[in-house]
Amino acid sequence: MEHHPFCSQLLVLSGGAFLGFNPIVKAGRAFLRKDASSYIQEDADQQRFNSTIAVICLAAGYASSLAGWSVASVVFTALVFGSAAVALLGFCIGCFIRFQWKRYQYKRSNG
């Protein structure tokens, strides 16, 4: 099987999503000016949820690319690119999806 450079990127992302270890975050700590504990922490469950969505979409895009389905490949990878671009503007699509899911679960459990 031919090695594709995207494969290593997918492994890094999936490590952060499923194993709780992200080498990019670990390496980035060296550039912090203050102690890491002094920064406001993001919700770990929310980050894991967002990473899982990204990994699933990127894996689907990669699988689509290997299968020769170029339109599906572009759509899946564009979803990740679009959500990252919107997140830079201040709106987290994954956070919105998770909030709606939790809201639905709450309403369903309380009748």
DAHUGI-V364775 format. One record per pair of residues at least 12 apart in sequence whose C-alpha atoms are under 6 Angstrom apart, sorted by the first residue. I is the first residue (numbers start at 1). J is the second residue. Records with the same first field share a line. If there is no record, write none. Layout:
I: J  J
This chain:
14: 55
17: 48  51  52
50: 94
54: 80
57: 76
58: 77
61: 73  76  77
